[in-house]
Amino acid sequence: MSFILVIEDEEDISEFLRYVLENEDYTVKTAGSLAEARAHLKVGLPDAVLLDRGLPDGDGLEICRELKKAGVKPPILVLSARKNPDEVSEGLAAGADHYIVKPFDFMDLLSRLSPAQPS
């Protein structure tokens, strides 16, 4: 079973992602802030990260940069309402593997998680 860390401050979106991913046999942990995400990452690395940019304590891309600097990087999928091409480029340059603009199609998201698919 693969472990997905969802870093999202909007509770409705976070709970939706938890529900649908658990129904796909993923183990899901959620964090609503950078601080919570860092606490989860200290315990262990997930198989993939779903990351919002607009968090109450900073830009979610900080997590991308930190993981990249540490030399570890599970697949990171940014899920953001920020759709300006410069913002998308910034997300990919920070280390994100995919940048998906909200609202998103769950099946599209699931297909991008394929390297972290449960066995």
Buried (B, 14 or more C-beta within 10 A) or exposed (E): EBBBBBBBBEEEBBBBBBEBBEEBEBBBBBBBBBEBBBEBBEEEBBBBBBBBBEBEBEBBBBBBEBBBEEEEBBBBBBBBEBEEEEBBEBBBEBBBBBBBBEEBEEEEBBEBBEEBBEE
